[in-house]
Amino acid sequence: MDSDDRIDIRNLVRAHGARQLVIARLSAPDDWQGELRRALVSERAAGHFWSRSSDVRLFLESFAIFFTAAMMFLI
């Protein structure tokens, strides 16, 4: 490869994105919105306050990491 050659990958990235979109559309169920709604409703019904996908749990874990880092910095 010559050092003066420039490789333009923008078209390659766009083509890859288009292929990935087609693959995602083909593998999605026909009624994907209804399927998503049913999955969200079942997750909310089964989940409780400390469930893994809870926003409160994510906030508390993030705060604990921040608090620990701040205390280590102050020490």
Sequence and secondary structure as in RCSB ss.txt:
>XXXX:A:sequence
MDSDDRIDIRNLVRAHGARQLVIARLSAPDDWQGELRRALVSERAAGHFWSRSSDVRLFLESFAIFFTAAMMFLI
>XXXX:A:secstr
  TT     HHHHHHHHHHHHHHHHHHS TTHHHHHHHHHHHHHHH  TT TT HHHHHHHHHHHHHHHHHHHH 
